[in-house]
Amino acid sequence: MSANAKLLASIDAKYADQVATMTETEKSLLGLPYLANEPAMVRARLKARRIFLKYNQSGPSEIDPPDLKPGEKPSGVGASDNEGAEAVLSVGGEERRKLLADLFEIDIKKMGEVEIEPPFYCDYGTNIKLEGSFYANFNTVILDCAEVRIGTGVLFGPNVSIYCGTHTVALPERQAGFERALPVSIGRDSWIGGGVTIMAGVNIGKGVTIGAGSVVTRDVPDFSVAVGVPARVVKTLDGEDRGSLQ
């Protein structure tokens, strides 16, 4: 039995006496087999699609920022440490911030250090948990049928994809229309390079760099540099390279 099959079997056993009373949404968030076309889940996906359609068709801010005053420092895009920065500038504008706040169902005040370049796509939006500043370049895809937790200071290159959705390799469950989902987490101050794919159930530590084009199929420890298909750790940061996360 593969490691993935063992994991799914352990989840099934853990919740065997509770699954009959669960909603399909609850099942999806726990890694249990679920039917995604249940009405509540369809409504949630429709809401997300309507919002990101508007988001992807929205224009950038129509207000050009003024020059900085002498001594002022602009904030870094997606930076977790903006100490001393007085000017927070963004190309996104207020309309995009409002749409993202609605999509993620969070207070718009928390969107000040979040910038996501359209087009952006997701399944639900409400399962994406942002812990602070975040920047995603063009064409990010997050299939958040399970929780996706993103630490502060995380940066995405273009064409990054996170796939929480998965299936068993055994046919009977798939033939019956069941899906599975496993959570993904990315630790603070990590950089996910362009074209990276992160698979269901992966946990990426803090201070990690994932090289462009990699496919991440297993957990990546803190302060690692990982590259390849599948991604493998080729370096571990130490000393001053760890910055304030020593």
BAFI-3210 file (N, C-alpha, C; in Angstrom, 3 decimals, decimal comma, padded with zeros to 6 digits):
// residues 246
n [1|2|3|4|5|6|7|8|9|10|11|12|13|14|15|16|17|18|19|20|21|22|23|24|25|26|27|28|29|30|31|32|33|34|35|36|37|38|39|40|41|42|43|44|45|46|47|48|49|50|51|52|53|54|55|56|57|58|59|60|61|62|63|64|65|66|67|68|69|70|71|72|73|74|75|76|77|78|79|80|81|82|83|84|85|86|87|88|89|90|91|92|93|94|95|96|97|98|99|100|101|102|103|104|105|106|107|108|109|110|111|112|113|114|115|116|117|118|119|120|121|122|123|124|125|126|127|128|129|130|131|132|133|134|135|136|137|138|139|140|141|142|143|144|145|146|147|148|149|150|151|152|153|154|155|156|157|158|159|160|161|162|163|164|165|166|167|168|169|170|171|172|173|174|175|176|177|178|179|180|181|182|183|184|185|186|187|188|189|190|191|192|193|194|195|196|197|198|199|200|201|202|203|204|205|206|207|208|209|210|211|212|213|214|215|216|217|218|219|220|221|222|223|224|225|226|227|228|229|230|231|232|233|234|235|236|237|238|239|240|241|242|243|244|245|246]
n.u [000,853|000,582|002,051|000,218|-002,203|-002,256|-002,486|-005,042|-006,605|-006,205|-007,455|-010,107|-010,627|-010,390|-012,608|-014,780|-017,048|-018,395|-018,892|-021,373|-023,033|-022,001|-021,669|-021,147|-019,237|-017,875|-016,751|-014,982|-013,091|-011,813|-010,529|-011,974|-013,895|-016,015|-018,915|-018,847|-020,822|-022,941|-025,596|-024,952|-022,173|-021,916|-023,166|-021,328|-019,049|-019,999|-020,373|-017,693|-016,666|-018,132|-017,152|-014,335|-014,425|-015,251|-013,059|-010,911|-011,546|-011,290|-009,788|-006,467|-005,418|-006,593|-005,299|-002,359|000,509|001,934|005,249|007,675|008,193|011,085|013,241|011,279|010,344|009,471|007,177|008,132|007,176|005,008|006,525|007,491|008,694|008,488|009,686|010,091|009,058|007,013|005,321|002,829|002,348|000,416|-000,565|-003,051|-005,463|-008,545|-010,955|-010,197|-009,161|-011,487|-012,967|-011,328|-011,379|-014,053|-014,102|-012,339|-013,583|-012,792|-011,776|-011,540|-009,532|-007,389|-006,315|-004,442|-001,714|-001,703|-001,363|-002,529|-001,998|-004,168|-004,874|-006,649|-007,518|-009,710|-011,230|-013,074|-012,242|-012,829|-011,446|-008,856|-006,325|-004,812|-001,968|-000,782|001,250|001,342|002,195|001,190|002,008|001,013|-001,700|-002,250|-003,399|-005,478|-006,754|-008,811|-010,226|-009,663|-008,154|-005,926|-003,126|-001,264|001,673|002,905|004,653|005,049|005,841|004,727|005,689|004,780|002,082|001,750|000,480|-001,757|-002,922|-005,308|-007,233|-007,733|-007,618|-008,355|-006,256|-007,499|-010,174|-013,039|-013,989|-013,636|-015,234|-017,705|-018,013|-016,822|-014,686|-011,524|-009,771|-006,900|-005,144|-002,950|000,010|002,048|004,925|005,983|007,699|008,496|009,429|007,901|008,633|008,152|005,702|005,473|004,058|002,073|001,207|-001,633|-001,885|000,670|003,155|004,943|007,785|008,957|010,772|011,510|012,632|011,292|012,247|011,736|009,277|009,116|007,627|005,930|005,665|005,927|006,512|008,434|011,230|011,870|013,718|014,772|016,042|014,454|014,176|013,046|011,438|010,091|010,140|013,162|015,200|017,980|019,604|020,240|019,530|021,638|022,940|023,402|021,808|019,308|018,091|015,844|014,605|016,121]
n.v [-001,193|002,187|005,269|007,369|005,992|004,715|006,932|007,967|005,771|005,775|008,153|007,566|005,543|006,939|008,646|007,025|006,446|008,816|009,863|009,550|011,537|013,883|016,850|017,298|019,256|019,311|016,767|017,055|018,828|017,293|015,290|013,098|010,914|012,655|014,175|016,479|017,870|018,474|020,633|022,909|023,113|023,563|026,071|027,579|027,401|028,666|031,268|031,992|031,884|033,897|036,111|036,019|036,261|038,936|040,092|039,327|040,708|043,272|046,547|047,985|050,167|053,484|055,641|057,343|057,019|059,609|061,112|059,944|061,504|063,273|061,064|059,155|055,710|053,164|050,377|046,909|044,629|042,213|041,836|040,622|042,047|045,206|047,285|050,642|051,489|053,836|054,417|052,722|051,218|050,202|048,444|047,467|048,633|049,895|048,601|045,977|045,069|045,001|043,023|040,750|040,553|039,880|037,454|035,837|036,070|037,805|040,545|043,653|045,312|043,693|043,305|045,063|044,520|042,579|041,376|040,306|039,397|039,559|037,133|035,268|032,242|030,082|027,486|027,851|029,944|030,719|028,845|029,562|030,701|033,484|034,645|037,083|039,473|039,074|038,116|037,377|036,489|036,725|034,614|032,670|029,632|028,189|025,423|025,148|023,077|021,921|023,197|025,896|027,211|030,124|031,602|034,730|037,032|035,408|034,684|034,354|033,270|033,712|031,686|029,726|026,822|025,318|022,313|021,052|019,163|015,679|012,145|008,670|006,000|003,658|002,352|002,031|004,064|006,436|005,898|006,024|008,690|010,066|012,415|013,529|015,559|017,259|019,208|022,059|023,711|026,637|027,929|030,971|033,649|032,298|031,481|030,810|029,642|030,541|028,765|026,565|023,605|022,552|019,801|017,968|017,804|018,604|020,066|022,949|024,329|027,171|029,969|028,830|028,059|027,309|026,056|027,309|025,770|023,385|020,391|019,812|017,208|016,186|016,874|019,819|020,747|023,411|026,295|025,268|024,772|023,711|021,831|020,662|017,783|015,062|017,672|018,088|018,493|020,565|022,214|023,631|026,427|028,359|030,153|033,641|033,652|032,927|035,158|037,145|034,979|033,323]
n.w [000,000|-000,893|000,408|000,246|000,000|002,471|004,138|003,422|004,142|006,897|007,595|006,894|008,757|011,152|011,222|010,896|012,493|012,499|010,008|008,732|009,649|008,723|006,696|003,129|002,702|005,172|005,096|002,940|003,956|005,780|004,486|003,737|001,518|-000,722|-002,262|-004,683|-006,010|-004,402|-003,347|-001,590|-001,835|-004,555|-004,732|-003,276|-004,891|-007,181|-006,194|-005,730|-008,362|-009,628|-008,311|-008,841|-011,577|-011,924|-010,667|-012,327|-014,587|-013,832|-013,746|-013,206|-010,484|-010,879|-009,996|-009,936|-007,898|-005,852|-005,897|-003,525|-000,361|000,845|002,500|002,910|002,715|000,466|000,772|000,648|-001,933|-000,904|001,366|004,602|006,541|006,905|008,207|009,004|006,617|005,084|003,016|001,462|-001,421|-004,271|-007,226|-007,483|-006,404|-004,861|-005,601|-006,327|-003,897|-002,324|-003,657|-003,316|-000,523|-000,164|-001,547|-000,033|002,332|004,487|006,619|005,016|005,853|006,289|003,860|002,999|002,620|000,736|-002,485|-005,514|-008,702|-011,452|-014,085|-011,579|-010,020|-008,187|-006,141|-003,956|-002,258|000,406|001,852|001,747|003,661|004,691|006,324|006,588|004,919|001,357|-001,931|-005,193|-008,418|-011,917|-013,005|-010,974|-009,548|-007,233|-005,945|-003,640|-002,164|000,172|003,193|002,568|003,779|004,074|004,899|006,308|004,219|002,010|-001,364|-004,677|-007,892|-011,417|-012,729|-010,720|-009,161|-006,889|-005,798|-003,983|-004,347|-004,849|-005,667|-005,057|-006,248|-006,709|-008,561|-007,876|-006,020|-007,472|-009,692|-008,564|-008,275|-006,193|-004,561|-003,170|-000,765|000,411|002,850|002,290|003,248|003,529|004,785|006,464|004,760|002,438|-000,925|-003,881|-006,920|-010,432|-012,301|-010,607|-009,231|-006,573|-004,758|-003,347|000,202|000,907|002,980|003,280|004,662|006,674|005,284|002,836|-000,490|-003,605|-006,631|-009,985|-012,031|-010,656|-009,251|-006,422|-004,340|-001,847|001,686|002,530|004,348|006,798|005,720|003,375|000,023|-002,769|-005,758|-008,991|-010,618|-009,340|-006,764|-004,986|-002,096|-002,339|-000,997|002,231|004,119|006,280|009,149|008,497|006,243|007,006|007,935|009,858|010,905|012,430]
ca.u [000,000|001,372|001,928|-001,028|-003,308|-002,251|-003,013|-006,489|-007,210|-006,183|-008,497|-011,398|-010,794|-010,522|-013,923|-015,761|-018,284|-018,980|-019,052|-022,775|-023,705|-021,250|-021,990|-020,109|-018,167|-017,090|-015,956|-013,884|-012,064|-011,157|-009,874|-012,868|-014,538|-017,190|-019,544|-018,698|-022,004|-023,971|-026,014|-024,237|-020,836|-022,079|-023,427|-020,076|-018,165|-020,569|-020,049|-016,277|-016,475|-018,676|-016,250|-013,054|-014,684|-015,171|-011,677|-010,040|-011,909|-011,103|-008,588|-005,595|-005,749|-006,561|-004,617|-000,902|001,015|002,866|006,621|007,917|008,804|012,463|013,367|010,267|010,750|008,309|007,123|008,489|006,035|004,907|007,529|006,987|009,362|008,470|010,057|010,555|008,349|005,899|004,450|002,354|001,856|-000,082|-001,199|-004,347|-006,567|-009,551|-011,945|-009,650|-009,075|-012,835|-013,347|-010,574|-011,903|-015,311|-013,776|-011,728|-014,429|-011,990|-011,884|-010,779|-008,354|-006,290|-005,882|-003,523|-000,406|-001,950|-001,489|-002,653|-002,155|-005,093|-006,015|-006,532|-008,601|-009,772|-012,483|-014,004|-011,715|-012,978|-010,497|-007,517|-006,069|-003,622|-001,520|-000,137|001,570|001,370|002,178|001,081|002,117|-000,093|-002,198|-002,229|-004,542|-005,528|-007,945|-008,898|-011,281|-009,238|-007,544|-004,612|-002,633|-000,119|002,297|003,247|005,885|005,157|005,838|004,476|005,953|003,620|001,658|001,822|-000,764|-001,888|-004,011|-005,740|-008,075|-007,049|-008,477|-007,657|-005,913|-008,458|-011,260|-014,434|-014,343|-013,745|-016,380|-018,909|-018,071|-016,260|-013,410|-010,826|-009,004|-005,960|-004,689|-001,603|000,477|003,316|005,421|006,298|008,914|008,867|009,328|007,484|009,021|007,195|005,361|005,526|002,826|002,109|000,177|-002,451|-001,297|002,060|003,487|006,209|008,206|009,267|012,054|011,796|012,584|010,986|012,707|010,744|008,932|009,130|006,382|006,169|004,804|006,135|006,823|009,744|011,570|012,243|014,981|015,279|015,890|014,052|013,953|012,932|010,190|009,511|011,073|014,043|016,009|019,357|020,383|019,595|020,105|022,105|023,535|022,763|020,836|017,992|017,553|015,269|013,989|017,166]
ca.v [000,000|003,409|006,187|008,112|005,078|004,525|008,160|008,017|004,704|006,202|009,177|006,869|004,823|007,912|009,280|006,030|006,483|010,151|010,325|009,528|012,772|015,030|017,436|017,056|020,231|018,820|015,627|017,519|019,488|016,277|014,294|011,973|010,965|013,526|014,449|017,928|018,497|018,754|022,015|023,948|023,251|024,200|027,496|028,205|027,526|029,701|032,570|032,258|032,135|035,219|037,138|036,114|036,785|040,398|040,443|039,151|041,709|044,604|047,264|048,411|051,459|054,623|056,738|057,219|057,493|060,741|060,813|059,868|062,658|062,990|060,199|058,107|054,413|052,380|049,014|045,860|043,836|040,940|041,717|040,402|043,015|046,521|048,250|051,925|051,859|054,734|054,483|051,425|051,458|049,000|048,692|046,803|049,546|049,594|047,650|044,622|044,703|044,657|041,741|039,690|040,418|039,148|036,097|035,121|036,330|038,387|041,996|044,347|045,923|042,730|043,167|046,146|043,997|041,433|041,768|039,146|039,846|038,741|036,356|034,422|031,261|029,210|026,748|028,429|031,188|030,754|027,915|030,143|031,413|034,316|035,018|038,394|039,981|038,013|038,563|036,328|036,996|036,402|033,272|031,742|028,734|027,507|024,584|025,100|022,203|021,772|024,459|026,321|028,217|030,802|032,441|036,093|037,181|034,414|035,231|033,416|033,663|033,481|030,326|028,792|026,073|024,497|021,369|020,284|018,066|014,445|010,969|007,412|005,334|002,558|002,841|002,081|005,351|007,421|005,557|006,450|010,146|010,665|013,127|013,719|016,798|017,305|020,593|022,497|024,864|027,239|028,724|032,381|034,050|031,328|031,948|029,742|030,129|030,480|027,472|025,495|022,918|021,988|018,774|017,810|017,268|019,033|021,128|023,609|025,027|028,599|030,314|027,861|028,454|026,233|026,489|027,415|024,567|022,189|019,773|019,471|016,070|015,784|017,990|020,452|021,291|024,817|026,843|024,437|025,107|022,466|021,998|019,462|017,037|015,808|018,571|017,513|019,498|020,618|023,098|024,096|027,704|028,473|031,437|034,896|033,435|032,740|036,456|037,315|033,722|032,500]
ca.w [000,000|-000,986|001,543|000,092|000,309|003,921|004,733|003,213|004,946|008,296|007,733|006,879|010,020|012,236|011,225|010,451|013,272|012,429|008,634|008,305|010,087|008,210|005,395|002,123|002,955|006,309|004,630|002,076|004,769|006,620|003,656|003,493|000,206|-000,722|-003,558|-004,836|-006,624|-003,391|-003,619|-000,840|-002,397|-005,868|-004,494|-002,841|-006,055|-008,040|-005,606|-005,996|-009,791|-009,956|-007,782|-009,542|-012,919|-011,796|-010,317|-013,486|-015,590|-013,256|-014,147|-012,112|-009,880|-011,792|-009,303|-009,896|-006,609|-005,913|-005,516|-002,090|000,283|001,261|003,669|002,928|002,159|000,048|001,296|-000,282|-002,388|-000,211|002,423|005,954|007,415|006,269|009,242|008,492|005,389|005,357|001,856|000,986|-002,766|-004,917|-008,526|-007,493|-006,190|-003,854|-006,107|-006,234|-002,475|-001,869|-004,248|-002,645|000,839|-000,297|-001,967|001,090|003,503|005,561|006,757|003,991|006,470|006,228|002,473|002,669|002,205|-000,144|-003,892|-006,394|-010,085|-012,233|-013,619|-010,389|-009,992|-007,019|-006,037|-002,978|-001,694|001,862|002,473|001,636|004,909|004,584|007,668|006,574|003,593|000,345|-003,321|-006,200|-009,773|-012,823|-013,318|-009,838|-009,419|-005,936|-005,812|-002,178|-001,633|001,562|003,630|002,093|004,727|003,478|005,908|005,930|003,446|000,938|-002,715|-005,789|-009,261|-012,277|-013,076|-009,591|-008,958|-005,685|-006,022|-002,810|-004,796|-005,209|-005,778|-004,850|-007,505|-006,871|-009,410|-007,401|-005,421|-008,552|-010,534|-007,840|-008,289|-004,988|-004,614|-001,890|-000,673|001,529|003,025|001,915|004,015|003,111|005,903|006,236|004,044|001,409|-002,306|-004,778|-008,240|-011,526|-012,869|-009,605|-008,863|-005,222|-004,739|-002,150|001,423|001,087|003,929|002,982|005,868|006,593|004,687|001,774|-001,896|-004,554|-007,938|-011,054|-012,771|-009,804|-008,810|-005,019|-004,010|-000,452|002,565|002,392|005,667|006,938|005,206|002,287|-001,386|-003,419|-007,193|-009,793|-010,781|-008,214|-006,087|-003,967|-001,404|-002,819|-000,122|003,456|004,551|007,669|009,506|008,141|005,179|007,594|008,281|011,189|011,341|013,073]
c.u [000,887|001,149|000,618|-002,234|-003,401|-002,838|-004,528|-007,208|-007,263|-007,234|-009,872|-011,662|-011,058|-011,949|-015,051|-017,089|-018,967|-019,414|-020,517|-023,510|-023,049|-021,839|-020,864|-018,937|-017,277|-016,211|-014,746|-012,751|-011,298|-010,437|-010,700|-013,431|-015,818|-017,681|-019,627|-019,917|-023,194|-024,312|-025,229|-022,845|-020,897|-022,318|-022,141|-019,112|-018,683|-020,254|-018,599|-016,055|-017,015|-017,743|-014,960|-013,234|-014,591|-013,732|-010,782|-010,348|-011,689|-009,803|-007,710|-006,054|-005,625|-005,829|-003,124|-000,389|001,945|004,277|006,747|008,519|010,227|012,500|012,341|010,784|009,497|008,346|007,562|007,262|006,053|005,847|006,889|007,597|009,464|008,812|010,622|009,862|007,137|004,901|004,098|001,681|001,426|-000,677|-002,634|-005,538|-007,634|-010,559|-011,440|-009,534|-010,438|-013,267|-012,615|-011,068|-013,204|-015,048|-013,248|-012,547|-013,600|-012,177|-010,998|-009,520|-007,140|-005,725|-004,836|-002,175|-000,542|-002,127|-001,464|-002,923|-003,185|-004,418|-005,672|-007,750|-008,538|-011,088|-013,495|-013,535|-011,739|-012,031|-009,051|-007,295|-004,728|-003,237|-000,832|000,116|001,756|001,357|002,122|001,113|000,985|-000,399|-001,988|-003,525|-004,455|-006,845|-008,117|-010,102|-010,901|-008,540|-006,166|-004,158|-001,314|000,435|002,638|004,577|006,075|005,010|005,604|004,970|004,709|003,346|001,887|000,461|-000,686|-003,122|-004,310|-006,586|-007,256|-008,072|-007,671|-007,298|-006,831|-009,708|-012,632|-014,847|-014,517|-014,953|-017,699|-019,001|-017,468|-014,918|-012,794|-010,136|-008,116|-005,381|-003,250|-001,226|001,835|003,760|005,858|007,625|009,415|008,611|009,043|007,694|007,960|006,961|005,416|004,131|003,004|000,918|-000,511|-001,655|000,110|002,151|004,875|006,571|008,455|010,629|012,478|011,790|012,308|011,326|011,628|010,533|008,870|007,717|006,621|005,170|004,941|006,542|008,249|010,091|011,897|013,598|015,608|015,160|015,609|013,741|013,690|011,548|010,471|010,576|011,857|014,903|017,449|020,245|019,558|020,290|020,582|022,636|022,719|021,724|019,434|017,358|017,017|014,611|015,003|016,580]
c.v [001,241|004,289|006,965|007,243|004,829|005,742|008,222|006,948|005,094|007,273|008,526|006,183|005,791|008,444|008,319|006,129|007,849|010,545|010,395|010,814|014,027|015,561|017,110|018,028|019,773|017,652|016,094|018,128|018,511|015,210|013,062|012,034|011,795|013,719|015,964|018,614|018,593|020,243|023,096|024,179|023,894|025,693|028,219|028,389|028,590|031,093|032,946|032,615|033,495|036,325|037,187|036,474|038,311|040,838|040,396|040,132|043,135|045,227|047,606|049,748|052,575|055,820|056,472|057,744|058,687|060,291|060,760|061,172|062,303|062,142|059,095|056,852|053,655|050,990|048,038|045,051|042,478|040,772|041,507|041,382|044,337|047,615|049,514|052,361|052,709|054,768|053,077|051,657|050,147|049,362|048,188|047,713|049,006|048,549|046,215|044,170|044,271|043,290|040,582|039,473|039,639|037,686|035,264|035,228|036,766|039,906|042,667|045,008|044,999|042,579|044,199|045,676|042,734|041,949|040,508|039,655|038,956|038,238|035,460|033,506|030,430|028,449|027,467|029,778|031,204|029,800|028,378|031,038|032,154|034,829|036,377|038,843|038,827|038,641|037,352|036,960|036,433|034,904|032,261|030,928|028,032|026,739|024,248|024,302|021,664|023,076|024,669|027,458|028,790|031,801|033,826|036,121|036,165|035,111|034,115|034,041|033,437|031,996|029,305|028,130|025,261|023,629|020,599|019,081|016,857|013,317|009,750|006,833|004,144|003,078|002,945|003,430|006,426|007,162|005,976|007,970|010,826|011,338|013,125|015,077|016,738|018,713|020,811|023,674|025,312|028,173|030,120|032,559|032,995|031,912|030,751|030,241|029,910|029,060|026,309|024,920|022,273|021,049|018,666|017,238|017,723|020,158|021,662|024,470|026,511|028,802|029,417|028,554|027,212|026,734|026,423|026,073|023,297|021,683|019,234|018,401|015,613|017,000|018,499|021,108|022,786|025,099|026,004|025,145|023,792|022,738|020,641|018,858|015,567|016,649|017,832|018,616|019,419|021,483|023,429|025,370|027,626|029,884|032,638|034,732|033,232|034,045|036,525|036,047|032,790|031,626]
c.w [000,000|000,236|001,469|000,439|001,811|004,626|004,610|004,029|006,415|008,565|007,786|008,211|011,174|012,351|010,862|011,191|013,236|011,021|008,202|008,655|009,521|006,915|004,415|002,309|004,097|005,908|003,815|002,888|005,653|005,805|003,370|002,069|000,272|-002,149|-003,750|-005,426|-005,681|-003,469|-002,874|-001,414|-003,779|-005,700|-004,105|-004,006|-007,025|-007,508|-005,912|-007,460|-010,209|-009,485|-008,581|-011,021|-012,904|-011,529|-011,554|-014,609|-015,088|-013,745|-012,952|-011,548|-010,907|-011,189|-009,296|-008,562|-006,798|-005,574|-003,996|-001,580|000,694|002,536|003,747|002,230|001,712|000,661|000,224|-000,662|-001,688|000,971|003,788|006,941|006,684|007,280|008,600|007,227|005,732|004,206|001,389|-000,360|-003,401|-006,264|-008,541|-007,329|-005,255|-004,337|-005,966|-004,774|-001,944|-002,400|-003,573|-001,220|000,834|-000,652|-000,808|002,379|004,714|005,543|005,709|004,557|006,420|004,824|002,072|002,166|001,361|-001,570|-004,753|-007,797|-010,795|-013,517|-012,434|-010,356|-008,713|-007,039|-005,157|-002,435|-000,178|002,576|002,329|002,845|004,801|005,965|007,717|005,155|002,607|-001,028|-004,233|-007,580|-010,634|-012,882|-012,192|-009,818|-008,067|-005,846|-004,338|-001,697|-000,261|001,938|003,010|002,991|004,204|004,490|005,397|005,172|002,342|-000,414|-003,726|-007,087|-010,099|-012,463|-011,955|-009,399|-007,672|-005,856|-004,743|-003,205|-005,189|-005,300|-005,354|-006,215|-007,755|-007,582|-008,751|-006,817|-006,489|-009,424|-009,888|-007,718|-007,080|-005,279|-003,220|-001,925|000,555|001,631|002,570|002,805|003,497|004,224|005,496|005,487|003,071|000,027|-003,193|-006,206|-009,294|-012,022|-011,906|-009,382|-007,498|-005,079|-003,377|-000,993|001,726|002,116|003,603|004,177|005,649|005,930|003,541|000,409|-002,738|-005,949|-008,999|-011,753|-011,948|-009,541|-007,408|-004,594|-002,576|000,362|002,336|003,726|005,624|006,293|004,091|000,942|-002,101|-004,887|-007,830|-009,837|-010,508|-007,508|-005,006|-003,368|-001,894|-001,921|001,106|003,915|005,991|007,908|009,071|007,039|005,718|008,064|009,696|011,714|012,010|014,160]
res [m|s|a|n|a|k|l|l|a|s|i|d|a|k|y|a|d|q|v|a|t|m|t|e|t|e|k|s|l|l|g|l|p|y|l|a|n|e|p|a|m|v|r|a|r|l|k|a|r|r|i|f|l|k|y|n|q|s|g|p|s|e|i|d|p|p|d|l|k|p|g|e|k|p|s|g|v|g|a|s|d|n|e|g|a|e|a|v|l|s|v|g|g|e|e|r|r|k|l|l|a|d|l|f|e|i|d|i|k|k|m|g|e|v|e|i|e|p|p|f|y|c|d|y|g|t|n|i|k|l|e|g|s|f|y|a|n|f|n|t|v|i|l|d|c|a|e|v|r|i|g|t|g|v|l|f|g|p|n|v|s|i|y|c|g|t|h|t|v|a|l|p|e|r|q|a|g|f|e|r|a|l|p|v|s|i|g|r|d|s|w|i|g|g|g|v|t|i|m|a|g|v|n|i|g|k|g|v|t|i|g|a|g|s|v|v|t|r|d|v|p|d|f|s|v|a|v|g|v|p|a|r|v|v|k|t|l|d|g|e|d|r|g|s|l|q]
***
